[in-house]
Amino acid sequence: MSGYKTMTKTNPISLSNNLQVGGNDILLMMGPCSIESYEQTYAVAKSMHALGLRVIRGGAFKPRTSPHAFQGFGLEGLKILRQVADEFGLLVISEALGVEQLPLVAEYSDIIQIGSRNMQHFPLLWAAGEQPKPILLKRGFMSTIQEWLAAAEHITTRGNQNIILCERGIRGFDSSTRNVLDVSAIAHIKTSTHFPIIADPSHATGRVDLVPAAARAAIAAGADGLLVEVHPNPAAALSDGDQCLPLESLPAFVDDMRRIADAMGRGLT
């Protein structure tokens, strides 16, 4: 077909000896928005392990819009996350807010997340570029694709080529959803770069009832993985409870994503 552009070959990134992102399998990274307690984190990790999931997410440093909102437990949260992950043989992804938190996050995490608000925090990007661990770079909620890719280049020029891009929704004018999941950006990244790209349907929609549909769309567009928030009791969550999947719905969600992956000729990790 004239004008049809096929996908560029993605360079897979090894996360452990037997796990990668950007290959044929779609990687599910799930967990609570914020680490609130050992018990909460343990319950999530136990369910993930039973389903064969391999990467747990959780926030220890939380960049909240309001200074009065829960800001995370910091180092204590990282310690809980690492302890629980090690009990179940899981990898950890957590966010660094600034250069000062980066060494701590790197010590306790296997993947370092740079959030939407920090996509153009250049000292943090430079410092992340000097880290040996994979970096997950979220798109700024007011940023163009080219600005996003330029931010990734700030990291790569400092030596770290292991960049995972994350489409987490951009700001729109309609308050029906928290953000607008830019599915076309996922397809564009797959045709124009070698970076693995995942989607964050939790932040993109801000509504738990819309998370599965947004996740399906992301996989259909070519996403190499999903970053999804899940909580044992979303109504009591200290942050973003409205967008967290209830823990009991996790098996059905994973099964749903597996069917979409199968339809796309891919597997699910």
KALIN-V613901 format. One line per field, one symbol per residue. ss: DSSP state (H for helix, E for strand, L for the rest). psi: psi as a letter, one per 40 degrees, with the letter a starting at -180 (. if undefined). Layout:
# KALIN-V613901
ss = ???
psi = ???
This chain:
# KALIN-V613901
ss = LLLLLLLLLLLLEEEELLEEELLLEEEEEEELLELLLHHHHHHHHHHHHHLLLLEEELELLLLLLLLLLLLLLLHHHHHHHHHHHHHHLLEEEEELLLHHHHHHHHHHLLEEEELHHHLLLHHHHHHHHLLLLEEEEELLLLLLHHHHHHHHHHHHLLLLLLEEEEELLELLLLLLLLLELLHHHHHHHHHHLLLEEEELHHHHHLLHHHHHHHHHHHHHHLLLEEEEEEELLHHHLLLLHHHLEEHHHHHHHHHHHHHHHHHLLLEEL
psi = hhehhiiihhhihhdadfhiheadihhhhiaidihdidddddddddddddeeiehhihhdhhgidheeiheiebdddddddddddddefiihhihhdiddeddddddeidhhhhideedfgdddddddeeieiihhhihiefiiddddddddddddeedheghhihheiihaehedidahhgddddddddeeiehihiigeddddehdeeddddddddddeeieiihhhiidgddeiehfddehhideeddddddddddddddefiah.
